[in-house]
Amino acid sequence: MTVTLNHTIVPARDNDAEADFFAGIMGLRRLPPDGVDGKFAPVAVNDSLTLQFMTAPEAEPHHLAFDVEPAEFGQILARLQARGVPYGNSPRDPANGRTDHPLCPRGLFFTDETGNLYELMTTA
């Protein structure tokens, strides 16, 4: 049996703002509102995974890690820099401006306004 993650809920102080931020940084597609009363702000990560951002006043931040191709990594890094979004090579210091990740040749961490910690890893 093959198991595939279809979607996950990402807590946000403002679901639309956080979904727009994440989609913009990652170069991903925002989807129309979803769920009962359109309470989810979805972002298509790939053909089989959607992140459903949901407003939660007492949001507990999550950690989401992504493998990306080297060219995509460079594009995402350029968008982070262009928008002035802090990034770093450690979850303890996601604003040190470094990309020398301890588990791969290049990687970084960045956070959104809610405090969700996004991790990107690449092979070169």
N, C-alpha and C positions, 0 to 999 in steps of 0.2 A: 504494500500500500504506500502511495506517495502522499505525504502531508505537505500542504502549502499554506502559508499564512495569507489570508485574504485581505484582512484589514486589522488595524489596531486603533484604539482611541488615544489621542494625544490631548492631555488636559491643557487648557489655555485660559488666560484671563479674558481674552477677546478672540474667539475662534476665527473670525474673518481676518483680523490683523495678523495673527500668528500663521494662519494658512498662507496668506499672501506673502509674508516674510519668508517662510520656508520655501515655498514654490519659487519665489524670485531668486533666492540665493542658490538653490539647487538646480534651477533651470527646468523645473517640472511644471506640469499642467494642473491648474486649479480646475476642479469640477464644479458643477452647479450644486447648491445646497442639497443635502441628503438627510434621510431619517424622518422621524415623526416631527412635523412642524418645521422641517428644514434646519434642525438644530446642529447638524454637522457641517463643517466646512472641509470638504474632501480635497486631497491632493493625490493624484495618480503618481506613484513612485515608479511602477513598471506595469507590465500587462497583467500581473496577478496580485499586486499589493497596492492598497490605498491607505493613506493615513487620514483618519477622520478627526479633525480638530474639533473639540467640544469645549464650550465655555464652562468653566467650573470656578466659582468664586474663591474656593479654598483649594486651588489647584496644587497637587503634589507633582513636582517636576519628574519627568522620566528621562532615561538615557536611551538614545536610539543610535545604533552604529550602522554605517553603510560602507560597503566595498564599492569603489568607483574606479573606472579606467584612468590611467595617467592623464590623458587629454582632458577628461571631465574634471579631474582634480584641479588642474591648472585653471580651467574656466571658473570653477567654483571659488577658488582662491582669489582670482581676479575680481569676482563680484563682491566677495567679502571686503577686499581692500578698497574697491571703488565706493562701497557704501559705508566705509569706516566701521565695519563690524569687527570687534576684537576676536581674535582666534589664538590658539596656542597648542602646544604639543602634549599637554597634560590635563587631565580632568581637574587636577588641583590648581592649575594655573592656565585656564583657557583664554588668557589674554596676553601671553608672553610673546606673541608674534612668530613663534617657531613652528616648523613643520617636520622636525626630526622625531618621528613617532617611535616609541619604544618597541612596538610589535610589528612594524612594517617599514619599508624604506622611506615612505612619506605619509604623513597623516596629520590630522588636526582635530581640534574640538572647538565648538562655538556654542553659544547659548542664545535663546530667544528671551523676550521680555518676561515670560512666565518662569524661566529658569530651566526649561528643558535643555538637556545637554546633547548636542548632536556630534557624532564622531565620524570622521571620514578617513578611510584607509585606502592606499593604493600601492601597487607593486613597483612603481618606479618614480 
